[in-house]
């Protein structure tokens, strides 16, 4: 999914999941590329992702870098804090 925060020019890559029976077939990378292309079409400058399990995949295969909750759009940061999940925050500039 792509959640859009237009006031900040940010999109969130959300709900990326590939079944274990379909791993190592490039599906995850294609899904990331699709969301990124949609974000670019909307003129977004950055894409973010929150992860508890796919951190290495997003960083190594998707080109994301680790950030902190300070880069999250206002409404998303509130949800992040309320969830208490301690997800790692990642971002990718789309320029």
N, C-alpha and C positions, 0 to 999 in steps of 0.2 A: 504494500500500500504506500501511497505518497500522501502524507498529510501536509498541507500547505499553510504557512504563516506568512501571508502576503505583505503585511506591514513591515516585517523584518527581512523579506526576500529570502526566506529559508523554507526548505522542505524537509520532511522527516521520512526516511526509509523505515517503514514499520512492518512488522509481521512477516519477515522473510524467513521462510522455512522450506527445507527440502527433505523429503522423506529419506530415511537411511537406505531404502531400496533403490533410490535414484541418485545417491551421492557419486561424486567424481565423474559426472557426465556434463559438467559445465552449466547446469541448470541454474544454480545459485548466481553465478556470474551473469548469465543472461537476464535474470530477474533484476539484478542490481543495475545493469546497463539500461534496461527498459525504464526503470524508475528515474534514473539519472537523465535519460533523454526527455522524459515527460517534464522533469524539473527545469531543464534548459528551455524547453518549449514555452514554459510559463514565465521565463525570464528570471528564475531564481538564481541567486549568487552562491548559495551554500546548501549542502544537504547534510543532515545530521542523522545519527543512528544511536540507539541505546541498546546495550547488549549485556547479558549476563553469561551467555554461552558462545556466541559467534564472534567475539572480539578479534581473535586471531584471523579468522576468515575475512572479516571486513577490512582489517588492516592489511593483510598480506595479499589478498586477491582483489579487494575493492579499492585499494589506494586511500583508505581513510586514515586519519591521524587521531590520536587520543587528545581529548580536550577535557574541560571540566564543566560543571553545571552552569557556569557563567556565560557560556555561549548559547544556552537554550533560550528560545523565545519565552517571554513572560508567562503566558498561560501554560506552556509545556513544562516550564521549570516548577511551577506550583504542583502539577500532577506528579512530576518526578520526585519531589520532596515528600508528598503525601503517600506515594506508593511504598516507600521504605525499602525498595528492592535493591538499592545500591548498584544499579546498572552502571556500566562504564559508558562514558559519553565519547562518541566519535564524531568527526566532521570531515567534510571534503569540500574544498572550494571548487566551484564550477566555472570559473573564468578562464 
